[in-house]
Amino acid sequence: MKKKIAGFLAVCTLMFILVPSAIRAADQPTGLLDGVTMSLGTSIHNPLAYTTNVTDNDPSTTISFPTVASSPIIKDTIYYEFSSPVTINAYKMYITNYDDGPVFLAYFNSSGDLVSRIPLSPNAGDNKIFYLPNPISDVKTVTFYHSNTSTYQVAELNVYNITTDPTPTSTPEVSTTPEPTISPEPTIEPTPTVEPTPSPTPEHPTGNRAILVVTMNTGLEKEFDLSMDEVNSFITWYENKQAGTGKASYAIDKHDNNKGPFTNRKDYVIFDKILTFSVDEYSAK
């Protein structure tokens, strides 16, 4: 009998050791890009090479990834097209030599239209999973690119649709009824008066201004309400880049437009992705 009890205890001890590890492994979310073959090309319509280094969940395997360039041979876009549309609510991007430069994940729907573009700074340097502010549905293609001057070493790229299961409530053990203890009556604390927080005064632009509408080669239109100085700076950058000088991207300040929780938002437009742009001037008083 003693031998049977000892054997039973040994089995219970082994289960206690092994079961927590299995639970921890099961808690790791499955990535939608786990092990898939990613395409590398000049755009989502022009693949030139393929890799699994960024989807193998091994941060020691990387690829060298250059900035966006106006070239038919430079592989400056990483992308993957799903067999059917998916919903995405989290991502992981790990760049081993990240220097806080402008990097983006862009999401296209089944019609090939851009539905969202998420800036990854400063999270692209952490090998962690980050939740999006809101889930993005009907995603058919996900793509990554950057407009920094550095060549990045990309180790991990993944997106997720994480669902959280409710934690089961444990059944309390039956115990003997203890002697009741008389609790003292609680002292009622007075409710403090909450002083209202003054709302920030919104920015009211004045002077000569214009609506700048930039049409991308995907058909997407980006509209910005800017001062004429900002519009002229954009036009100068565009003309210089067309002449062969200047950076491949230009940052346009969104000011208070759709700022959300961010202290500042800038939209980076890529030169060779611009189809046309228009300027409608007006005077704000």
C-alpha positions as CSV (number, residue, x, y, z in Angstrom):
1,M,0.0,0.0,0.0
2,K,2.8,2.4,0.8
3,K,4.4,1.8,-2.6
4,K,1.1,2.6,-4.3
5,I,0.7,5.9,-2.4
6,A,4.3,6.9,-3.2
7,G,3.7,6.2,-6.9
8,F,0.5,8.2,-6.9
9,L,2.3,11.2,-5.2
10,A,5.1,11.0,-7.8
11,V,2.6,11.2,-10.7
12,C,0.9,14.2,-9.1
13,T,4.2,15.9,-8.6
14,L,5.1,15.4,-12.3
15,M,1.7,16.7,-13.4
16,F,2.2,19.8,-11.2
17,I,5.6,20.5,-12.9
18,L,4.5,19.9,-16.5
19,V,1.0,21.5,-16.6
20,P,2.0,25.2,-15.9
21,S,4.5,25.1,-18.8
22,A,1.8,23.9,-21.2
23,I,-0.6,26.6,-20.1
24,R,2.1,29.3,-20.6
25,A,2.8,28.0,-24.1
26,A,-0.9,28.0,-24.9
27,D,-1.2,31.6,-23.7
28,Q,1.1,32.8,-26.5
29,P,-1.1,34.2,-29.3
30,T,-0.8,32.7,-32.8
31,G,0.4,35.2,-35.4
32,L,-1.4,35.5,-38.7
33,L,2.0,35.6,-40.4
34,D,3.6,32.7,-38.4
35,G,6.0,30.9,-40.9
36,V,4.5,32.4,-44.0
37,T,6.7,33.5,-47.0
38,M,6.8,37.3,-47.3
39,S,7.3,39.0,-50.6
40,L,9.9,41.8,-51.1
41,G,9.5,44.2,-54.0
42,T,9.2,47.8,-55.2
43,S,5.5,47.8,-54.4
44,I,2.7,45.3,-53.5
45,H,2.3,44.7,-57.3
46,N,6.0,44.0,-58.1
47,P,7.6,41.1,-56.1
48,L,11.3,40.6,-56.6
49,A,12.3,38.2,-53.8
50,Y,10.9,36.2,-50.9
51,T,11.8,35.5,-47.3
52,T,10.7,33.7,-44.1
53,N,13.4,35.3,-41.9
54,V,10.9,37.8,-40.5
55,T,8.1,35.3,-39.8
56,D,10.0,32.4,-38.2
57,N,9.8,33.7,-34.6
58,D,13.5,33.7,-34.4
59,P,15.0,37.2,-33.7
60,S,18.5,36.0,-34.7
61,T,17.4,35.8,-38.4
62,T,17.1,39.2,-40.1
63,I,17.0,40.8,-43.5
64,S,18.5,44.1,-44.6
65,F,15.8,46.5,-45.6
66,P,16.5,49.9,-47.3
67,T,14.4,53.0,-47.3
68,V,11.7,53.8,-49.9
69,A,13.4,54.7,-53.2
70,S,12.4,55.6,-56.7
71,S,13.9,52.5,-58.4
72,P,12.5,49.5,-60.3
73,I,15.1,47.2,-58.7
74,I,15.4,48.2,-55.0
75,K,13.4,45.9,-52.7
76,D,11.9,48.6,-50.4
77,T,8.5,47.0,-49.5
78,I,7.7,43.8,-47.5
79,Y,4.2,42.5,-47.9
80,Y,1.9,39.5,-47.7
81,E,-1.5,38.9,-49.3
82,F,-3.9,36.7,-47.3
83,S,-6.0,34.1,-49.0
84,S,-9.1,35.7,-47.5
85,P,-9.7,39.0,-45.6
86,V,-8.8,39.0,-41.9
87,T,-9.3,41.3,-38.9
88,I,-6.1,42.6,-37.2
89,N,-6.0,44.1,-33.7
90,A,-2.3,43.8,-32.7
91,Y,1.2,43.7,-34.3
92,K,4.8,43.0,-33.6
93,M,7.7,44.7,-35.5
94,Y,11.3,44.1,-34.3
95,I,14.1,46.0,-35.9
96,T,17.4,45.2,-34.2
97,N,19.1,48.6,-35.2
98,Y,16.0,50.8,-34.9
99,D,16.8,54.5,-34.4
100,D,13.3,55.9,-34.0
101,G,12.9,56.6,-37.7
102,P,9.6,56.8,-39.6
103,V,8.4,53.2,-40.2
104,F,4.9,52.1,-41.2
105,L,2.5,49.1,-41.5
106,A,-0.1,49.7,-44.2
107,Y,-3.3,47.7,-44.6
108,F,-5.2,47.2,-47.9
109,N,-8.7,45.7,-48.4
110,S,-9.9,43.2,-51.0
111,S,-10.4,46.0,-53.6
112,G,-6.7,47.1,-53.2
113,D,-7.7,50.3,-51.3
114,L,-5.6,51.5,-48.4
115,V,-7.8,51.2,-45.3
116,S,-5.2,52.2,-42.6
117,R,-1.6,53.1,-42.1
118,I,-0.1,52.8,-38.7
119,P,3.2,54.5,-37.7
120,L,5.3,52.2,-35.5
121,S,7.6,54.6,-33.7
122,P,8.8,54.0,-31.1
123,N,7.6,50.4,-30.8
124,A,9.6,49.0,-33.7
125,G,12.7,48.5,-31.5
126,D,10.9,46.2,-29.0
127,N,10.3,42.5,-29.7
128,K,6.8,42.8,-28.1
129,I,3.2,42.6,-29.2
130,F,1.4,46.0,-29.3
131,Y,-2.4,46.4,-29.6
132,L,-3.9,48.8,-32.2
133,P,-6.2,51.6,-30.9
134,N,-9.1,49.9,-32.9
135,P,-9.3,46.6,-34.8
136,I,-8.9,46.8,-38.6
137,S,-11.3,44.5,-40.6
138,D,-11.3,43.3,-44.2
139,V,-7.5,43.3,-44.5
140,K,-6.4,41.4,-47.6
141,T,-2.8,42.7,-47.8
142,V,-0.4,44.0,-45.1
143,T,2.8,45.8,-46.1
144,F,5.8,47.3,-44.3
145,Y,8.1,50.1,-45.5
146,H,10.1,53.0,-44.0
147,S,11.4,56.4,-45.2
148,N,14.5,56.8,-43.0
149,T,18.0,57.1,-44.4
150,S,19.2,54.0,-42.6
151,T,19.2,50.4,-43.8
152,Y,17.3,48.5,-41.1
153,Q,17.8,44.9,-39.9
154,V,14.3,43.5,-39.7
155,A,14.1,40.4,-37.4
156,E,10.4,40.0,-36.7
157,L,7.2,41.1,-38.4
158,N,3.7,39.7,-37.4
159,V,0.1,40.7,-37.0
160,Y,-2.6,39.2,-34.8
161,N,-6.3,38.9,-34.1
162,I,-6.2,38.2,-30.4
163,T,-9.4,37.1,-28.7
164,T,-9.4,37.1,-24.9
165,D,-11.3,34.3,-23.2
166,P,-12.9,35.0,-19.9
167,T,-11.1,33.6,-16.8
168,P,-13.3,30.8,-15.2
169,T,-14.4,31.5,-11.7
170,S,-13.1,28.9,-9.3
171,T,-15.6,27.0,-7.0
172,P,-15.1,27.9,-3.4
173,E,-14.3,25.1,-1.0
174,V,-17.0,24.2,1.5
175,S,-15.8,25.1,5.1
176,T,-17.3,25.1,8.5
177,T,-19.4,28.1,9.4
178,P,-17.2,30.5,11.6
179,E,-18.5,32.4,14.5
180,P,-19.9,35.7,13.2
181,T,-17.7,38.8,13.9
182,I,-19.4,42.1,14.6
183,S,-17.9,44.6,12.2
184,P,-17.8,48.2,13.2
185,E,-19.9,50.6,11.2
186,P,-17.8,52.3,8.4
187,T,-17.1,56.0,8.7
188,I,-18.6,57.8,5.7
189,E,-16.0,60.0,4.1
190,P,-17.3,63.2,2.5
191,T,-17.3,63.1,-1.3
192,P,-14.6,65.6,-2.5
193,T,-15.7,68.3,-4.9
194,V,-14.2,67.7,-8.3
195,E,-13.0,70.8,-10.0
196,P,-13.8,70.8,-13.7
197,T,-10.8,70.6,-16.0
198,P,-10.9,73.5,-18.4
199,S,-11.0,72.4,-22.1
200,P,-8.0,73.5,-24.1
201,T,-8.6,76.3,-26.5
202,P,-8.6,74.9,-30.0
203,E,-6.2,76.2,-32.6
204,H,-7.9,78.9,-34.8
205,P,-5.6,79.4,-37.8
206,T,-5.6,82.8,-39.4
207,G,-4.0,84.4,-42.5
208,N,-3.5,83.1,-46.0
209,R,-4.1,79.3,-46.0
210,A,-4.8,76.6,-48.5
211,I,-6.3,73.1,-48.8
212,L,-3.6,70.8,-50.1
213,V,-5.0,67.6,-51.7
214,V,-2.4,65.0,-52.5
215,T,-3.6,62.1,-54.8
216,M,-1.5,58.9,-54.4
217,N,-0.9,56.4,-57.2
218,T,-3.4,54.1,-55.5
219,G,-6.2,56.6,-56.0
220,L,-6.2,57.6,-52.3
221,E,-6.6,61.3,-51.6
222,K,-4.9,63.0,-48.6
223,E,-6.3,66.4,-47.7
224,F,-4.4,68.9,-45.4
225,D,-5.4,72.4,-44.1
226,L,-2.1,74.3,-44.1
227,S,-0.6,77.7,-44.1
228,M,0.7,79.0,-47.4
229,D,4.2,78.8,-45.9
230,E,3.7,75.1,-45.4
231,V,2.2,74.6,-48.8
232,N,5.1,76.5,-50.4
233,S,7.6,74.3,-48.5
234,F,5.9,71.2,-49.8
235,I,6.0,72.5,-53.4
236,T,9.7,73.3,-53.1
237,W,10.5,69.8,-51.8
238,Y,8.4,68.2,-54.6
239,E,10.1,70.3,-57.3
240,N,13.6,69.7,-55.9
241,K,13.0,66.0,-55.7
242,Q,11.6,66.0,-59.2
243,A,15.0,67.6,-60.2
244,G,16.9,64.8,-58.5
245,T,17.7,66.2,-55.1
246,G,16.2,66.0,-51.6
247,K,14.7,63.2,-49.4
248,A,12.3,60.6,-50.7
249,S,9.6,61.5,-48.2
250,Y,8.1,64.7,-46.9
251,A,6.4,65.1,-43.4
252,I,3.2,67.1,-43.4
253,D,2.0,68.3,-40.0
254,K,-1.7,67.4,-39.3
255,H,-2.0,70.1,-36.6
256,D,-5.3,69.5,-34.7
257,N,-6.9,67.5,-37.5
258,N,-7.9,64.1,-36.1
259,K,-5.2,64.3,-33.5
260,G,-6.7,61.8,-31.1
261,P,-4.5,60.9,-28.0
262,F,-1.3,61.9,-29.7
263,T,0.6,65.1,-29.0
264,N,1.6,65.5,-32.6
265,R,0.8,63.7,-35.9
266,K,2.7,63.9,-39.2
267,D,1.8,62.3,-42.4
268,Y,4.8,61.2,-44.5
269,V,4.1,61.2,-48.2
270,I,6.5,59.3,-50.5
271,F,7.6,61.1,-53.7
272,D,7.2,58.3,-56.2
273,K,3.8,57.3,-54.7
274,I,2.3,60.8,-55.5
275,L,0.2,61.0,-58.7
276,T,-0.8,64.6,-58.5
277,F,-1.7,67.4,-56.0
278,S,-3.8,70.5,-55.9
279,V,-3.8,73.7,-53.9
280,D,-7.0,75.7,-53.1
281,E,-6.1,79.0,-51.3
282,Y,-8.4,80.9,-48.9
283,S,-8.1,83.6,-46.2
284,A,-8.9,82.8,-42.6
285,K,-9.7,85.6,-40.2
